[in-house]
Amino acid sequence: LQSTRIGMSVNALRKQSTDEEVIALAKSLIKSWKKLLDASEEKSEEKKKSLSLPTSSSKETSNSRDQSSNKRQEPPKTPTTPKITTFPPVPVTCDAVRNKCREMLTAALQADDDYVAIGADCEHIAAQIEEYILADVKNTDMKYKNRIRSRISNLKDSKNPELKKNVLCGAITPEQIAVMTSEVSKPEEL
């Protein structure tokens, strides 16, 4: 939760939304995440205290507040693994064509740094889009490949950056973009 900074994204969504249900859900989600973080911090502090041997009791009591504040600052600095590792692994297919299409969709979703700010798992979203396209088309023939190319082109379209942002934040579901017509995916200016 801290490395992805998803809480900030949800809070920003809450502030921008006018829908009362979205606001209420965002608030409850943030509260539950805070409780999870507080509980995990307490457990980690208890483990560290039980494992460490105090050198002098006066130093330990005077520095306990400093140590706890330092511990809270460390987690955002230490994660060096990509944030997508916090999500469940994407199911792998045995089909090389499908795997390549998933890679290309992932690259299209990651073309800018929008996915970082939103905290989206591009590999998972790309896999879902690919699965819905396959379910609609039924096989990996030219129709499938053309649909994949079309979605990649739409997601990379510099004239329509909102489409990709909406897919990343979930306003447009993977199923919707998989079956979306060209009229719907066009930029609003046209």
Rosetta constraint file for C-alpha pairs under 8 A:
AtomPair CA 1 CA 5 HARMONIC 5.94 0.50
AtomPair CA 1 CA 6 HARMONIC 6.15 0.50
AtomPair CA 1 CA 7 HARMONIC 7.04 0.50
AtomPair CA 1 CA 33 HARMONIC 7.73 0.50
AtomPair CA 2 CA 6 HARMONIC 7.44 0.50
AtomPair CA 2 CA 7 HARMONIC 7.91 0.50
AtomPair CA 2 CA 75 HARMONIC 7.23 0.50
AtomPair CA 2 CA 76 HARMONIC 6.15 0.50
AtomPair CA 3 CA 75 HARMONIC 7.46 0.50
AtomPair CA 3 CA 76 HARMONIC 5.53 0.50
AtomPair CA 3 CA 79 HARMONIC 6.61 0.50
AtomPair CA 3 CA 83 HARMONIC 6.76 0.50
AtomPair CA 4 CA 83 HARMONIC 5.93 0.50
AtomPair CA 4 CA 116 HARMONIC 7.91 0.50
AtomPair CA 4 CA 119 HARMONIC 5.66 0.50
AtomPair CA 5 CA 9 HARMONIC 6.94 0.50
AtomPair CA 5 CA 119 HARMONIC 6.99 0.50
AtomPair CA 6 CA 10 HARMONIC 6.19 0.50
AtomPair CA 6 CA 118 HARMONIC 7.08 0.50
AtomPair CA 6 CA 119 HARMONIC 5.72 0.50
AtomPair CA 7 CA 11 HARMONIC 6.03 0.50
AtomPair CA 7 CA 30 HARMONIC 6.29 0.50
AtomPair CA 7 CA 33 HARMONIC 7.89 0.50
AtomPair CA 8 CA 12 HARMONIC 6.08 0.50
AtomPair CA 9 CA 13 HARMONIC 6.18 0.50
AtomPair CA 9 CA 117 HARMONIC 7.30 0.50
AtomPair CA 9 CA 118 HARMONIC 5.88 0.50
AtomPair CA 9 CA 119 HARMONIC 7.43 0.50
AtomPair CA 10 CA 14 HARMONIC 6.14 0.50
AtomPair CA 10 CA 26 HARMONIC 6.20 0.50
AtomPair CA 10 CA 30 HARMONIC 7.59 0.50
AtomPair CA 11 CA 15 HARMONIC 6.27 0.50
AtomPair CA 11 CA 26 HARMONIC 6.79 0.50
AtomPair CA 11 CA 27 HARMONIC 7.69 0.50
AtomPair CA 11 CA 30 HARMONIC 7.56 0.50
AtomPair CA 12 CA 16 HARMONIC 6.28 0.50
AtomPair CA 13 CA 17 HARMONIC 6.02 0.50
AtomPair CA 13 CA 26 HARMONIC 7.89 0.50
AtomPair CA 14 CA 22 HARMONIC 6.71 0.50
AtomPair CA 14 CA 23 HARMONIC 4.95 0.50
AtomPair CA 14 CA 26 HARMONIC 5.87 0.50
AtomPair CA 14 CA 27 HARMONIC 7.52 0.50
AtomPair CA 15 CA 23 HARMONIC 7.58 0.50
AtomPair CA 17 CA 22 HARMONIC 6.91 0.50
AtomPair CA 17 CA 23 HARMONIC 6.67 0.50
AtomPair CA 18 CA 22 HARMONIC 7.94 0.50
AtomPair CA 18 CA 23 HARMONIC 7.56 0.50
AtomPair CA 19 CA 23 HARMONIC 6.40 0.50
AtomPair CA 20 CA 24 HARMONIC 6.12 0.50
AtomPair CA 21 CA 25 HARMONIC 6.08 0.50
AtomPair CA 22 CA 26 HARMONIC 6.00 0.50
AtomPair CA 23 CA 27 HARMONIC 6.19 0.50
AtomPair CA 24 CA 28 HARMONIC 6.25 0.50
AtomPair CA 25 CA 29 HARMONIC 6.04 0.50
AtomPair CA 26 CA 30 HARMONIC 6.14 0.50
AtomPair CA 27 CA 31 HARMONIC 6.19 0.50
AtomPair CA 28 CA 32 HARMONIC 6.18 0.50
AtomPair CA 29 CA 33 HARMONIC 6.23 0.50
AtomPair CA 30 CA 34 HARMONIC 6.18 0.50
AtomPair CA 31 CA 35 HARMONIC 6.33 0.50
AtomPair CA 32 CA 36 HARMONIC 6.28 0.50
AtomPair CA 33 CA 37 HARMONIC 6.19 0.50
AtomPair CA 34 CA 38 HARMONIC 6.07 0.50
AtomPair CA 35 CA 39 HARMONIC 6.08 0.50
AtomPair CA 36 CA 40 HARMONIC 6.15 0.50
AtomPair CA 37 CA 41 HARMONIC 6.05 0.50
AtomPair CA 38 CA 42 HARMONIC 6.22 0.50
AtomPair CA 39 CA 43 HARMONIC 6.31 0.50
AtomPair CA 40 CA 44 HARMONIC 6.16 0.50
AtomPair CA 41 CA 45 HARMONIC 6.09 0.50
AtomPair CA 41 CA 72 HARMONIC 7.98 0.50
AtomPair CA 42 CA 46 HARMONIC 6.19 0.50
AtomPair CA 43 CA 47 HARMONIC 6.24 0.50
AtomPair CA 44 CA 48 HARMONIC 6.16 0.50
AtomPair CA 45 CA 49 HARMONIC 6.11 0.50
AtomPair CA 45 CA 68 HARMONIC 7.70 0.50
AtomPair CA 46 CA 50 HARMONIC 6.18 0.50
AtomPair CA 47 CA 51 HARMONIC 6.14 0.50
AtomPair CA 48 CA 52 HARMONIC 5.99 0.50
AtomPair CA 49 CA 53 HARMONIC 7.84 0.50
AtomPair CA 54 CA 60 HARMONIC 6.69 0.50
AtomPair CA 55 CA 59 HARMONIC 7.87 0.50
AtomPair CA 55 CA 60 HARMONIC 7.88 0.50
AtomPair CA 56 CA 60 HARMONIC 6.48 0.50
AtomPair CA 57 CA 61 HARMONIC 6.33 0.50
AtomPair CA 58 CA 62 HARMONIC 6.27 0.50
AtomPair CA 59 CA 63 HARMONIC 5.92 0.50
AtomPair CA 60 CA 64 HARMONIC 5.75 0.50
AtomPair CA 61 CA 65 HARMONIC 7.95 0.50
AtomPair CA 63 CA 67 HARMONIC 6.05 0.50
AtomPair CA 64 CA 68 HARMONIC 6.20 0.50
AtomPair CA 65 CA 69 HARMONIC 6.31 0.50
AtomPair CA 66 CA 70 HARMONIC 6.14 0.50
AtomPair CA 67 CA 71 HARMONIC 6.06 0.50
AtomPair CA 68 CA 72 HARMONIC 6.47 0.50
AtomPair CA 69 CA 73 HARMONIC 6.57 0.50
AtomPair CA 70 CA 74 HARMONIC 6.29 0.50
AtomPair CA 71 CA 75 HARMONIC 7.22 0.50
AtomPair CA 73 CA 77 HARMONIC 7.22 0.50
AtomPair CA 74 CA 78 HARMONIC 6.14 0.50
AtomPair CA 75 CA 79 HARMONIC 6.75 0.50
AtomPair CA 81 CA 85 HARMONIC 7.16 0.50
AtomPair CA 83 CA 87 HARMONIC 7.95 0.50
AtomPair CA 83 CA 119 HARMONIC 7.98 0.50
AtomPair CA 83 CA 121 HARMONIC 7.99 0.50
AtomPair CA 84 CA 121 HARMONIC 5.58 0.50
AtomPair CA 84 CA 123 HARMONIC 7.97 0.50
AtomPair CA 85 CA 89 HARMONIC 7.52 0.50
AtomPair CA 87 CA 121 HARMONIC 7.29 0.50
AtomPair CA 89 CA 124 HARMONIC 7.97 0.50
AtomPair CA 90 CA 123 HARMONIC 6.91 0.50
AtomPair CA 90 CA 124 HARMONIC 5.71 0.50
AtomPair CA 90 CA 127 HARMONIC 7.08 0.50
AtomPair CA 91 CA 127 HARMONIC 7.92 0.50
AtomPair CA 92 CA 99 HARMONIC 7.38 0.50
AtomPair CA 93 CA 98 HARMONIC 6.94 0.50
AtomPair CA 93 CA 99 HARMONIC 6.41 0.50
AtomPair CA 94 CA 99 HARMONIC 7.84 0.50
AtomPair CA 95 CA 99 HARMONIC 6.29 0.50
AtomPair CA 96 CA 100 HARMONIC 6.10 0.50
AtomPair CA 97 CA 101 HARMONIC 6.20 0.50
AtomPair CA 97 CA 140 HARMONIC 7.41 0.50
AtomPair CA 98 CA 102 HARMONIC 6.19 0.50
AtomPair CA 98 CA 130 HARMONIC 7.45 0.50
AtomPair CA 98 CA 140 HARMONIC 7.55 0.50
AtomPair CA 99 CA 103 HARMONIC 6.28 0.50
AtomPair CA 100 CA 104 HARMONIC 6.25 0.50
AtomPair CA 101 CA 105 HARMONIC 6.14 0.50
AtomPair CA 101 CA 130 HARMONIC 7.20 0.50
AtomPair CA 101 CA 148 HARMONIC 6.83 0.50
AtomPair CA 102 CA 106 HARMONIC 6.06 0.50
AtomPair CA 102 CA 123 HARMONIC 7.42 0.50
AtomPair CA 102 CA 126 HARMONIC 5.60 0.50
AtomPair CA 102 CA 127 HARMONIC 5.66 0.50
AtomPair CA 102 CA 130 HARMONIC 6.30 0.50
AtomPair CA 103 CA 107 HARMONIC 6.18 0.50
AtomPair CA 103 CA 123 HARMONIC 7.67 0.50
AtomPair CA 103 CA 126 HARMONIC 7.73 0.50
AtomPair CA 104 CA 108 HARMONIC 6.22 0.50
AtomPair CA 104 CA 152 HARMONIC 7.24 0.50
AtomPair CA 105 CA 109 HARMONIC 6.27 0.50
AtomPair CA 105 CA 126 HARMONIC 5.31 0.50
AtomPair CA 105 CA 148 HARMONIC 7.65 0.50
AtomPair CA 105 CA 151 HARMONIC 7.77 0.50
AtomPair CA 105 CA 152 HARMONIC 5.83 0.50
AtomPair CA 106 CA 110 HARMONIC 6.16 0.50
AtomPair CA 106 CA 122 HARMONIC 5.45 0.50
AtomPair CA 106 CA 123 HARMONIC 5.35 0.50
AtomPair CA 106 CA 125 HARMONIC 7.76 0.50
AtomPair CA 106 CA 126 HARMONIC 5.30 0.50
AtomPair CA 107 CA 111 HARMONIC 5.95 0.50
AtomPair CA 108 CA 152 HARMONIC 5.76 0.50
AtomPair CA 108 CA 153 HARMONIC 8.00 0.50
AtomPair CA 108 CA 155 HARMONIC 6.03 0.50
AtomPair CA 108 CA 156 HARMONIC 5.74 0.50
AtomPair CA 109 CA 115 HARMONIC 7.25 0.50
AtomPair CA 109 CA 122 HARMONIC 6.06 0.50
AtomPair CA 109 CA 126 HARMONIC 7.71 0.50
AtomPair CA 109 CA 155 HARMONIC 6.60 0.50
AtomPair CA 109 CA 156 HARMONIC 7.61 0.50
AtomPair CA 109 CA 164 HARMONIC 6.75 0.50
AtomPair CA 109 CA 168 HARMONIC 7.56 0.50
AtomPair CA 110 CA 114 HARMONIC 7.47 0.50
AtomPair CA 110 CA 115 HARMONIC 6.29 0.50
AtomPair CA 110 CA 122 HARMONIC 6.78 0.50
AtomPair CA 111 CA 156 HARMONIC 6.98 0.50
AtomPair CA 113 CA 117 HARMONIC 6.91 0.50
AtomPair CA 114 CA 118 HARMONIC 6.26 0.50
AtomPair CA 114 CA 165 HARMONIC 6.88 0.50
AtomPair CA 115 CA 119 HARMONIC 5.64 0.50
AtomPair CA 115 CA 120 HARMONIC 5.22 0.50
AtomPair CA 115 CA 121 HARMONIC 7.61 0.50
AtomPair CA 115 CA 122 HARMONIC 7.22 0.50
AtomPair CA 115 CA 165 HARMONIC 7.85 0.50
AtomPair CA 115 CA 168 HARMONIC 6.40 0.50
AtomPair CA 116 CA 120 HARMONIC 6.79 0.50
AtomPair CA 118 CA 168 HARMONIC 7.03 0.50
AtomPair CA 118 CA 169 HARMONIC 6.36 0.50
AtomPair CA 120 CA 168 HARMONIC 5.79 0.50
AtomPair CA 120 CA 169 HARMONIC 6.89 0.50
AtomPair CA 121 CA 125 HARMONIC 6.35 0.50
AtomPair CA 122 CA 126 HARMONIC 5.92 0.50
AtomPair CA 122 CA 168 HARMONIC 7.49 0.50
AtomPair CA 123 CA 127 HARMONIC 6.08 0.50
AtomPair CA 124 CA 128 HARMONIC 6.26 0.50
AtomPair CA 125 CA 129 HARMONIC 6.20 0.50
AtomPair CA 125 CA 168 HARMONIC 7.72 0.50
AtomPair CA 125 CA 174 HARMONIC 6.46 0.50
AtomPair CA 126 CA 130 HARMONIC 6.11 0.50
AtomPair CA 126 CA 174 HARMONIC 7.76 0.50
AtomPair CA 127 CA 131 HARMONIC 6.12 0.50
AtomPair CA 128 CA 132 HARMONIC 6.21 0.50
AtomPair CA 128 CA 174 HARMONIC 5.84 0.50
AtomPair CA 128 CA 175 HARMONIC 7.47 0.50
AtomPair CA 129 CA 133 HARMONIC 6.21 0.50
AtomPair CA 129 CA 174 HARMONIC 4.65 0.50
AtomPair CA 129 CA 175 HARMONIC 6.24 0.50
AtomPair CA 129 CA 177 HARMONIC 7.09 0.50
AtomPair CA 129 CA 178 HARMONIC 5.54 0.50
AtomPair CA 130 CA 134 HARMONIC 6.14 0.50
AtomPair CA 130 CA 148 HARMONIC 7.49 0.50
AtomPair CA 130 CA 178 HARMONIC 7.40 0.50
AtomPair CA 131 CA 135 HARMONIC 6.09 0.50
AtomPair CA 132 CA 136 HARMONIC 6.15 0.50
AtomPair CA 132 CA 174 HARMONIC 7.28 0.50
AtomPair CA 132 CA 175 HARMONIC 5.65 0.50
AtomPair CA 132 CA 178 HARMONIC 5.84 0.50
AtomPair CA 132 CA 179 HARMONIC 7.84 0.50
AtomPair CA 133 CA 137 HARMONIC 6.05 0.50
AtomPair CA 133 CA 144 HARMONIC 6.95 0.50
AtomPair CA 133 CA 147 HARMONIC 7.39 0.50
AtomPair CA 133 CA 148 HARMONIC 7.65 0.50
AtomPair CA 133 CA 175 HARMONIC 7.94 0.50
AtomPair CA 133 CA 178 HARMONIC 5.16 0.50
AtomPair CA 133 CA 179 HARMONIC 6.94 0.50
AtomPair CA 134 CA 138 HARMONIC 5.29 0.50
AtomPair CA 134 CA 139 HARMONIC 5.99 0.50
AtomPair CA 134 CA 140 HARMONIC 6.98 0.50
AtomPair CA 134 CA 144 HARMONIC 6.76 0.50
AtomPair CA 135 CA 139 HARMONIC 7.88 0.50
AtomPair CA 136 CA 179 HARMONIC 7.49 0.50
AtomPair CA 137 CA 143 HARMONIC 7.03 0.50
AtomPair CA 137 CA 144 HARMONIC 6.01 0.50
AtomPair CA 139 CA 144 HARMONIC 6.77 0.50
AtomPair CA 140 CA 144 HARMONIC 5.16 0.50
AtomPair CA 140 CA 145 HARMONIC 6.67 0.50
AtomPair CA 141 CA 145 HARMONIC 6.44 0.50
AtomPair CA 142 CA 146 HARMONIC 5.92 0.50
AtomPair CA 143 CA 147 HARMONIC 6.14 0.50
AtomPair CA 144 CA 148 HARMONIC 6.27 0.50
AtomPair CA 145 CA 149 HARMONIC 6.14 0.50
AtomPair CA 146 CA 150 HARMONIC 6.02 0.50
AtomPair CA 147 CA 151 HARMONIC 6.25 0.50
AtomPair CA 148 CA 152 HARMONIC 6.19 0.50
AtomPair CA 149 CA 153 HARMONIC 6.09 0.50
AtomPair CA 150 CA 154 HARMONIC 6.11 0.50
AtomPair CA 151 CA 155 HARMONIC 6.06 0.50
AtomPair CA 151 CA 177 HARMONIC 7.50 0.50
AtomPair CA 151 CA 178 HARMONIC 7.50 0.50
AtomPair CA 152 CA 156 HARMONIC 6.15 0.50
AtomPair CA 153 CA 157 HARMONIC 5.97 0.50
AtomPair CA 154 CA 160 HARMONIC 7.59 0.50
AtomPair CA 154 CA 163 HARMONIC 7.65 0.50
AtomPair CA 154 CA 185 HARMONIC 6.92 0.50
AtomPair CA 154 CA 186 HARMONIC 7.93 0.50
AtomPair CA 155 CA 160 HARMONIC 7.85 0.50
AtomPair CA 155 CA 161 HARMONIC 7.46 0.50
AtomPair CA 155 CA 163 HARMONIC 6.56 0.50
AtomPair CA 155 CA 164 HARMONIC 5.17 0.50
AtomPair CA 156 CA 161 HARMONIC 7.65 0.50
AtomPair CA 156 CA 164 HARMONIC 7.64 0.50
AtomPair CA 157 CA 161 HARMONIC 6.56 0.50
AtomPair CA 159 CA 187 HARMONIC 6.40 0.50
AtomPair CA 160 CA 164 HARMONIC 7.76 0.50
AtomPair CA 160 CA 186 HARMONIC 7.16 0.50
AtomPair CA 160 CA 187 HARMONIC 4.83 0.50
AtomPair CA 160 CA 188 HARMONIC 7.75 0.50
AtomPair CA 161 CA 165 HARMONIC 6.50 0.50
AtomPair CA 162 CA 166 HARMONIC 5.94 0.50
AtomPair CA 163 CA 167 HARMONIC 6.29 0.50
AtomPair CA 163 CA 172 HARMONIC 7.98 0.50
AtomPair CA 163 CA 185 HARMONIC 7.09 0.50
AtomPair CA 163 CA 187 HARMONIC 7.97 0.50
AtomPair CA 164 CA 168 HARMONIC 6.11 0.50
AtomPair CA 165 CA 169 HARMONIC 6.11 0.50
AtomPair CA 166 CA 170 HARMONIC 5.93 0.50
AtomPair CA 166 CA 171 HARMONIC 4.85 0.50
AtomPair CA 166 CA 172 HARMONIC 5.39 0.50
AtomPair CA 167 CA 171 HARMONIC 6.05 0.50
AtomPair CA 167 CA 172 HARMONIC 4.75 0.50
AtomPair CA 167 CA 173 HARMONIC 6.17 0.50
AtomPair CA 167 CA 174 HARMONIC 7.03 0.50
AtomPair CA 167 CA 177 HARMONIC 7.69 0.50
AtomPair CA 168 CA 172 HARMONIC 7.97 0.50
AtomPair CA 172 CA 176 HARMONIC 6.13 0.50
AtomPair CA 172 CA 177 HARMONIC 6.67 0.50
AtomPair CA 173 CA 177 HARMONIC 6.47 0.50
AtomPair CA 174 CA 178 HARMONIC 6.06 0.50
AtomPair CA 175 CA 179 HARMONIC 6.57 0.50
AtomPair CA 176 CA 180 HARMONIC 5.74 0.50
AtomPair CA 180 CA 184 HARMONIC 6.42 0.50
AtomPair CA 180 CA 185 HARMONIC 6.72 0.50
AtomPair CA 181 CA 185 HARMONIC 6.48 0.50
AtomPair CA 182 CA 186 HARMONIC 6.17 0.50
AtomPair CA 186 CA 190 HARMONIC 6.98 0.50
